[in-house]
């Protein structure tokens, strides 16, 4: 099985919620990758971050909601990232 999941974390520098979200997302993605890569299964998780302070379009779209986490281009959550909910969403994507 081969699957690619694209995660986008949108935040801004100096934002404590964004810092917390980054830690949460990295921890969940790290554990998920460890369990879902190897010979029998291959899941690629791409994680990119964008700062609304350097991207006017993202600023206009998300300035009141950061941090925002997108999974495959769709909003998963904003403000606080729940690790259990994120892990469930990742698990669901690979079960399809």
PLY file of the C-alpha trace (Angstrom):
ply
format ascii 1.0
element vertex 96
property float x
property float y
property float z
element edge 95
property int vertex1
property int vertex2
end_header
0.00 0.00 0.00
1.30 3.43 -0.90
-0.36 6.63 0.25
0.66 10.28 0.41
-0.79 12.67 2.96
-0.12 16.40 2.71
-0.30 18.44 5.90
-0.08 22.22 5.89
0.35 24.13 9.14
-0.48 27.81 8.80
0.57 30.11 11.60
2.63 33.14 12.42
5.80 33.89 14.29
5.34 34.94 17.91
2.11 32.96 18.28
2.12 30.62 21.29
-0.79 28.57 19.92
1.17 28.12 16.68
4.20 26.91 18.66
2.01 24.44 20.54
0.42 23.26 17.30
3.84 22.68 15.72
4.93 20.51 18.67
1.67 18.53 18.59
1.69 17.99 14.83
5.35 16.94 14.78
4.81 14.46 17.64
1.73 12.89 16.03
3.32 12.76 12.57
6.52 11.25 13.98
4.64 8.45 15.71
2.41 7.91 12.68
5.39 7.69 10.32
7.15 5.24 12.61
4.16 2.92 12.54
3.29 3.25 8.88
6.48 3.05 6.90
8.56 0.07 5.95
8.53 -2.82 3.51
4.89 -3.86 3.89
3.40 -0.38 4.15
4.54 2.90 2.82
2.86 6.11 3.84
4.48 9.39 2.99
3.49 12.37 5.09
4.53 15.75 3.76
4.42 18.58 6.26
4.88 22.20 5.23
4.49 25.36 7.27
3.43 28.79 6.12
3.65 32.07 8.02
0.76 34.44 7.40
3.04 37.38 8.16
4.96 36.74 4.93
2.02 35.66 2.75
-0.65 38.30 2.24
-3.18 35.88 0.73
-2.92 33.51 3.70
-3.08 36.47 6.06
-6.32 37.65 4.50
-7.78 34.15 4.63
-6.66 32.89 8.05
-5.54 35.84 10.21
-8.23 35.24 12.85
-7.91 31.44 12.95
-4.20 30.59 13.27
-2.91 28.09 13.72
-4.75 26.23 10.99
-3.99 22.66 9.98
-4.96 21.47 6.52
-4.98 17.80 5.57
-4.81 17.27 1.82
-5.90 20.87 1.32
-8.96 20.75 3.60
-9.20 22.42 7.01
-8.80 19.82 9.73
-8.68 22.15 12.72
-7.73 25.61 13.87
-6.64 27.35 17.10
-5.83 24.17 19.04
-4.75 20.92 17.42
-6.07 17.87 19.26
-3.51 15.05 18.93
-6.10 12.27 19.26
-8.32 13.80 16.58
-5.33 14.33 14.27
-4.13 10.77 14.70
-7.63 9.47 14.02
-7.81 11.50 10.81
-4.44 10.15 9.65
-5.44 6.57 10.47
-8.71 7.02 8.61
-6.91 8.25 5.49
-4.80 5.12 5.24
-7.70 2.78 5.92
-9.52 3.90 2.77
0 1
1 2
2 3
3 4
4 5
5 6
6 7
7 8
8 9
9 10
10 11
11 12
12 13
13 14
14 15
15 16
16 17
17 18
18 19
19 20
20 21
21 22
22 23
23 24
24 25
25 26
26 27
27 28
28 29
29 30
30 31
31 32
32 33
33 34
34 35
35 36
36 37
37 38
38 39
39 40
40 41
41 42
42 43
43 44
44 45
45 46
46 47
47 48
48 49
49 50
50 51
51 52
52 53
53 54
54 55
55 56
56 57
57 58
58 59
59 60
60 61
61 62
62 63
63 64
64 65
65 66
66 67
67 68
68 69
69 70
70 71
71 72
72 73
73 74
74 75
75 76
76 77
77 78
78 79
79 80
80 81
81 82
82 83
83 84
84 85
85 86
86 87
87 88
88 89
89 90
90 91
91 92
92 93
93 94
94 95
